[in-house]
């Protein structure tokens, strides 16, 4: 069942973003430039700058800040880090890299690029990694060539996770990428609206909303919350709210020209 789950996660994480790109082209709102800038901003601000800060301040391999065991400080940091880097990144993208691309469709495209590349990196590549490891384990290659180079407990943990993760967890992994994608699009539109209005407070709103979204996952990572279904249910609520916001915010982009 593990291989079926991993393939399911891969397909959901890949085909839904691609389907939205196709839909955006069909409806005429897709901007390839905004899509590409959204993806680039995620890679630079989240995968390079934010990860560099994590290396500097987090204990390797466990959810704790260097120099303190405070769960409160870890959760506060974890909740704010992604929000600050990603929302400032969106602001930079719209403010300086997309000066002529600030329509509603551009906001949708930017968010799709941002959330789509995240879905590929986390959902698709994560599933590919599981499929490869599962093949290596079942063929005996893992035990012969990889396990000897790892601590025994780490090798057993990898095998346990790969072989015995329930199908539902992989499906949840794919759905979580979709929840995140909806939120990325909504927050991109919020930041873009602030750029159009020349009001930085909208970026601060986006940072606070992003941080609020990340509190529960951070608590789960710190093992304060242990029920993954509760976490995913709350993320679903955020996703539904994001879709509602995406639909309701459209008139704000249609009311007059951008201030110059």
TASUL-V333008 format. One record per run of one state. SS is the DSSP state (@ for helix, = for strand, . for the rest). FROM is the first residue (numbers start at 1). TO is the last residue. If there is no record, write none. Layout:
SS;FROM;TO
SS;FROM;TO
This chain:
.;1;1
@;2;27
.;28;31
@;32;57
=;58;58
.;59;64
=;65;65
.;66;70
@;71;97
.;98;103
@;104;139
.;140;140
@;141;149
.;150;151
@;152;164
.;165;166
@;167;197
.;198;200
@;201;221
.;222;227
@;228;248
.;249;249
@;250;254
.;255;260
